[in-house]
Amino acid sequence: MNVLLWVVYPYVAIAVLAGGLIWRYRYDKFGWTTRSSQLYETAVLRWGSPMFHFGILMVLVGHIGGLLIPKSWTEAVGVTEHTYHLMAVFVGTIAGFCTLIGMAILIARRRLTGPVFAATTRNDKSMYVVLASVIVLGLWTTVRANIAGDGYDYRETISPWFRSLFYLSPDPEVMAAVPIGFQIHIIAAFALFAFWPFTRLVHAFSAPVGYLTRPYVVYRSRDLRPRPGLRATRPGWEGPPQAPATRARGGR
C-alpha cells in the first residue's frame, strides 16, 4: 500500500498532468481559457477574485519554499528552524484563509448569479469540489498540527520524499510515519494535479509572452471631413437627411 500511494500514484498523477497539458495545447487551444464570467457580474468578482488569487499565489510560494528548498539551505543563510516555522505557519495560515474566503465568495457568486450559474458546467463543479478539498485539508492540517498541536516539521519527512520523486528514487517508508491529515492532503493534491489539465485551471500555465513581440496595433481616427465624390459621413444617432422644404406656387 505504501508503494502504491507514495510511488505509483504520484508518478501516475504527474504523467497525467504533463500528458494532459500537451494534449490540451495541441487539440484544444480554443478551450485553453478561463471562460471568464466577468461580463455577467463584476461587483462580487472584484472582491473574490483578487483575494483568491493572492492567497493561492502565497500558498504556492510557501509550498515551493518548504518542499523544494532543503532545510540545510535555509539554515546555511542564517534562518533558524524556529524562525522559519513561525514565519511559515503565520503566512501560510493567513494565505490559506484568504484563499478559502475568496473561493467561498466566488462559489457563492457562481451559484447566486443566474447568468454565471447557467455558464457553469459539471466539470467546473467537480473542479471546485477537488480544489476546495485540497485547500480545506491543507488549512486544517496546518492549524491542527502547528497551532492547536505541538507542531510538525514536514521538512524532515514530506520534503525529502517529494524531492526524491524527481530523483527517481522515492522512499515510501518515509511517508508511513507522516500524520494522517498530511497524507490525505497530499493524496488530494495529486488528484488535483491529475485533474488540472482538463479544467479551466489550465490557464495557470499561460503567460502573455506573445505580447512582448506582438506588433503595435494601429488605430485610425474617423475622418469626418467630406471628400470629393464621397457622401459626407454623419454620426450614427442622426437620422437620414431631409429634403429641403419648398413653397407651393399659385397661392398667397
Sequence and secondary structure as in RCSB ss.txt:
>XXXX:A:sequence
MNVLLWVVYPYVAIAVLAGGLIWRYRYDKFGWTTRSSQLYETAVLRWGSPMFHFGILMVLVGHIGGLLIPKSWTE
AVGVTEHTYHLMAVFVGTIAGFCTLIGMAILIARRRLTGPVFAATTRNDKSMYVVLASVIVLGLWTTVRANIAGD
GYDYRETISPWFRSLFYLSPDPEVMAAVPIGFQIHIIAAFALFAFWPFTRLVHAFSAPVGYLTRPYVVYRSRDLR
PRPGLRATRPGWEGPPQAPATRARGGR
>XXXX:A:secstr
 HHIIIIIHHHHHHHHHHHHHHHHHHH STT S    TTT  TTHHHHHHHHHHHHHHHHHHHHHHHHS HHHHH
HTT  HHHHHHHHHHHHHHHHHHHHHHHHHHHHHHHHSHHHHHT  HHHHHHHHHHHHHHHHHHHHHIIIIISSS
   GGGTHHHHHHHHHHT   HHHHHTS HHHHHHHHHHHHHHHHGGGSGGGGGG   GGGGT           S
  TTS     TTS          SS  
